[in-house]
């Protein structure tokens, strides 16, 4: 079964994505880029930026997994409370 997403929801999701992308980019830039006297990006700046982004992606993935686990536990608790679990068919 395909889920229909309205155009306004798609726009909202894209705006949220862009906001997150801009925030991560700004944070990593501010943390990693120190020297504005050269045109080229220094290797340590590039390495720092890559590490910053990897850290953010891993953190986001971990939070997402924990969020899913939490919701599964909540749904199981609600089902048990309603008497829906453990009943023979």
JODADA-V231074 format. One record per backbone hydrogen bond with DSSP energy under -0.5 kcal/mol. CO is the residue of the C=O (numbers start at 1). NH is the residue of the N-H. Records with the same first field share a line. If there is no record, write none. Layout:
BEGIN
CO: NH / NH
END
This chain:
BEGIN
2: 4
4: 6
6: 10
7: 11
8: 12
9: 13
10: 14
11: 15
12: 16
13: 17
14: 18
15: 19
16: 20
17: 21
18: 22
19: 23
20: 24
21: 25
22: 26
23: 27
24: 28
25: 29
26: 30
27: 31
28: 32
29: 33
32: 34
34: 36
42: 46
43: 47
44: 48
45: 49
46: 50
47: 51
48: 52
49: 53
50: 54
51: 55
52: 56
53: 57
54: 58
55: 59
56: 60
57: 61
58: 62
59: 63
60: 64
61: 65
62: 66
63: 67
64: 68
65: 69
66: 70
67: 71
68: 72
69: 73
70: 74
71: 75
72: 76
73: 77
74: 78
75: 79
76: 80
77: 81
78: 82
79: 84 / 85
80: 83
END
